[in-house]
Amino acid sequence: MTIAIILLNNCTFTGNLPLALALCIVPFILGWLAAWIFHKVGSLKSTIAELSADNNSLNEKVSGLTSDNTDLKVKITQLDAEIENMNGQIRKLKNDLIICESERNILKNQQPKPATVMFAGKKVKYDDLEIVEGIGAKIAQVLKAAGIDTWLALADTGADKIREILDGAGSAFQMHDPSTWPAQARLAENGDFDGLKKLQDELNAGK
């Protein structure tokens, strides 16, 4: 700086003002740049420290989430095993139910059937097909000739099959609609005569 002042003084006396100004301004600019760089480096160090702290915090969160994810996978595996076990129990219960139904039907068939039942205030022969609304004596004969001679047999025969039997018996039987006959026969076979009466009250000639 002293040299710059001496040079400035010399320049002042010699009239070389630009050189004197340059000798004064250049050290000032260099000092300002050094201070700015020092401040910038300090700011960058502070930013790096903050980012490092944030990175550490994020790493901790990632580790926690990874642990939670592992726990969830273990729980899902356990739940899948429980579901499979429950499905196995359900399948076993369904098989047991089928066996029970089969045994019930066997026992039911082994029980002697009554000769008559009460229906709509009058006695009706057991397995009389005419208990079904829409079936008269002639249709009952046609059905019996086709092997349908009990309520159970009628209940187990689809309406389409009954329709084929009626069509094969002649044009006189083609006007009849057997769509509800299996359902009526099922109610009679199950002994639900109140339900049968209620259904027939809603029908018109068996339709």
MOSUL-V238163 format. One line per field, one symbol per residue. ss: DSSP state (a for helix, b for strand, c for the rest). A space follows every 50 residues. Layout:
BEGIN
ss->???
END
This chain:
BEGIN
ss->caaaaaaaaaaaaaccaaaaaaaaaaaaaaaaaaaaaaaaaaaaaaaaaa aaaaaaaaaaaaaaaaaaaaaaaaaaaaaaaaaaaaaaaaaaaaaaaaaa aaaaaaaaaacccccbbbbccbbbbcccaaacccccaaaaaaaaaccccc aaaaacccaaaaaaaaaaccaaacccccccaaaaaaaaacccaaaaaaaa acccccc
END
